[in-house]
């Protein structure tokens, strides 16, 4: 499974680094949603209608979010980034091209574009960060942890401060 970056070597370190990255990106995304969006004159109320917001909290945190993070990271970072990096890795900037393509593909995913509307650019930022994290740690566990921790942080904060279903 090394081709998908699913390696257990340095698992604890990968999870710790991923959790830290997830906290930092989660705090940034939460600031964008709660502070920047209203300041720009927009509303984040549409998030109440997402499939995620309609799910019971105990099902989403941590189980649903972790399962989503696992499947998304295997696809976008493990498979897409991994295949492109294998094809272009020996060329100048090959890894950078792989990170950019996987991040753009992630952010332009039809589900992301439809459900999260204008916030798909945050997915682009996350995808770039998670792609760089994957290349740095060489472990998909770090990106799974980063993705899960970020979304759990944002989801929990919105659920707690703005009520059930946000």
C-alpha positions in Angstrom: 0.0 0.0 0.0 3.0 2.3 -0.1 1.9 3.6 -3.5 -1.0 5.4 -1.8 1.3 6.6 1.0 -0.5 4.3 3.5 2.5 3.3 5.6 2.6 2.7 9.3 6.2 3.8 9.7 6.2 6.8 12.1 2.5 6.6 12.5 2.4 8.5 15.8 4.4 11.3 14.4 2.3 11.5 11.3 -0.9 11.7 13.4 0.6 14.4 15.7 1.8 16.5 12.8 -1.6 16.1 11.0 -3.5 17.0 14.2 -1.5 20.2 14.6 -2.0 21.1 10.9 -5.7 20.3 11.3 -6.1 22.6 14.3 -4.4 25.5 12.5 -6.4 25.1 9.3 -9.5 24.6 11.3 -9.1 27.8 13.2 -8.4 29.7 10.0 -11.5 28.2 8.3 -13.6 28.9 11.3 -12.4 32.5 11.3 -13.3 32.8 7.6 -16.8 31.4 8.1 -17.7 33.1 11.4 -15.9 36.5 11.1 -14.8 37.2 7.5 -18.0 36.1 5.8 -20.4 38.4 7.7 -17.8 41.2 7.6 -17.9 40.9 3.8 -21.7 41.1 3.9 -22.5 37.4 3.3 -24.1 34.8 5.3 -23.0 31.3 6.2 -26.6 30.2 7.0 -26.7 27.9 4.0 -24.4 25.6 5.9 -27.5 24.6 8.0 -28.8 22.8 4.9 -25.8 20.7 4.2 -26.1 16.9 4.6 -23.5 17.2 7.4 -25.5 19.6 9.4 -28.6 17.4 9.3 -26.8 14.4 10.7 -26.8 13.7 14.5 -23.8 15.2 16.2 -22.8 11.9 17.8 -22.8 10.2 14.4 -20.7 12.9 12.7 -18.2 13.6 15.5 -15.9 11.7 15.2 -17.2 8.8 13.2 -18.7 10.3 10.1 -16.1 13.0 9.7 -13.3 10.5 10.1 -14.8 8.2 7.6 -15.3 11.1 5.1 -11.7 12.3 5.7 -10.3 8.8 5.2 -12.2 8.3 1.9 -11.4 11.8 0.6 -7.7 11.6 1.4 -7.3 8.2 -0.1 -8.9 9.5 -3.3 -7.5 13.0 -3.7 -4.1 12.8 -1.9 -3.3 9.1 -2.1 -4.6 8.2 -5.5 -4.7 11.4 -7.6 -1.7 13.1 -6.1 0.2 9.9 -5.8 -0.3 8.9 -9.5 0.6 12.4 -10.7 3.7 12.5 -8.5 4.8 9.1 -9.8 4.4 10.4 -13.4 6.0 13.8 -12.9 8.1 13.4 -9.8 11.4 13.2 -11.5 10.7 16.5 -13.5 11.4 19.9 -12.1 8.4 21.0 -10.0 6.7 17.6 -10.6 5.6 17.4 -7.0 4.3 20.9 -7.0 2.3 20.1 -10.2 0.9 17.0 -8.4 -0.1 19.0 -5.3 -1.8 21.7 -7.4 -3.7 19.3 -9.6 -5.0 17.2 -6.7 -6.0 20.4 -4.8 -7.8 21.9 -7.7 -9.6 18.6 -8.4 -10.6 18.4 -4.7 -11.9 22.0 -4.6 -13.8 21.6 -7.9 -15.5 18.4 -6.9 -19.2 18.7 -7.8 -20.2 17.9 -4.2 -17.9 20.5 -2.9 -19.1 23.1 -5.4 -22.8 22.4 -4.8 -22.9 21.9 -1.0 -20.3 24.3 0.2 -20.9 26.9 -2.5 -18.5 29.8 -2.2 -16.3 28.1 0.4 -14.8 25.7 -2.2 -11.8 28.1 -2.3 -11.1 27.0 1.3 -11.0 23.4 0.0 -8.3 24.6 -2.5 -6.3 26.1 0.3 -6.7 22.9 2.4 -5.8 20.7 -0.6 -2.6 22.6 -1.1 -1.7 22.4 2.5 -2.6 18.7 2.8 -0.8 17.9 -0.4 2.4 19.6 0.9 1.9 17.8 4.2 1.7 14.4 2.4 4.9 15.1 0.5 6.6 16.2 3.7 5.5 13.3 5.9 5.2 10.6 3.1 2.2 9.3 5.1 -1.5 9.6 4.2 -2.2 9.2 7.9 -1.0 12.8 8.4 -3.5 14.2 5.9 -6.3 12.0 7.2 -5.6 13.4 10.7 -5.4 17.0 9.4 -8.6 16.7 7.5 -10.5 15.0 10.3 -9.3 17.3 13.0 -10.0 20.4 11.0 -13.5 19.4 10.1 -14.3 18.1 13.6 -13.1 21.5 15.0 -15.2 23.6 12.6 -18.2 21.3 12.7 -18.2 21.2 16.6 -17.7 25.0 17.0 -20.6 25.7 14.6 -22.8 23.2 16.2 -22.0 24.4 19.8 -22.2 28.1 19.1 -24.9 28.3 16.5 -27.1 25.4 17.6 -27.9 22.0 16.4 -27.8 21.9 12.6 -25.8 25.1 12.9 
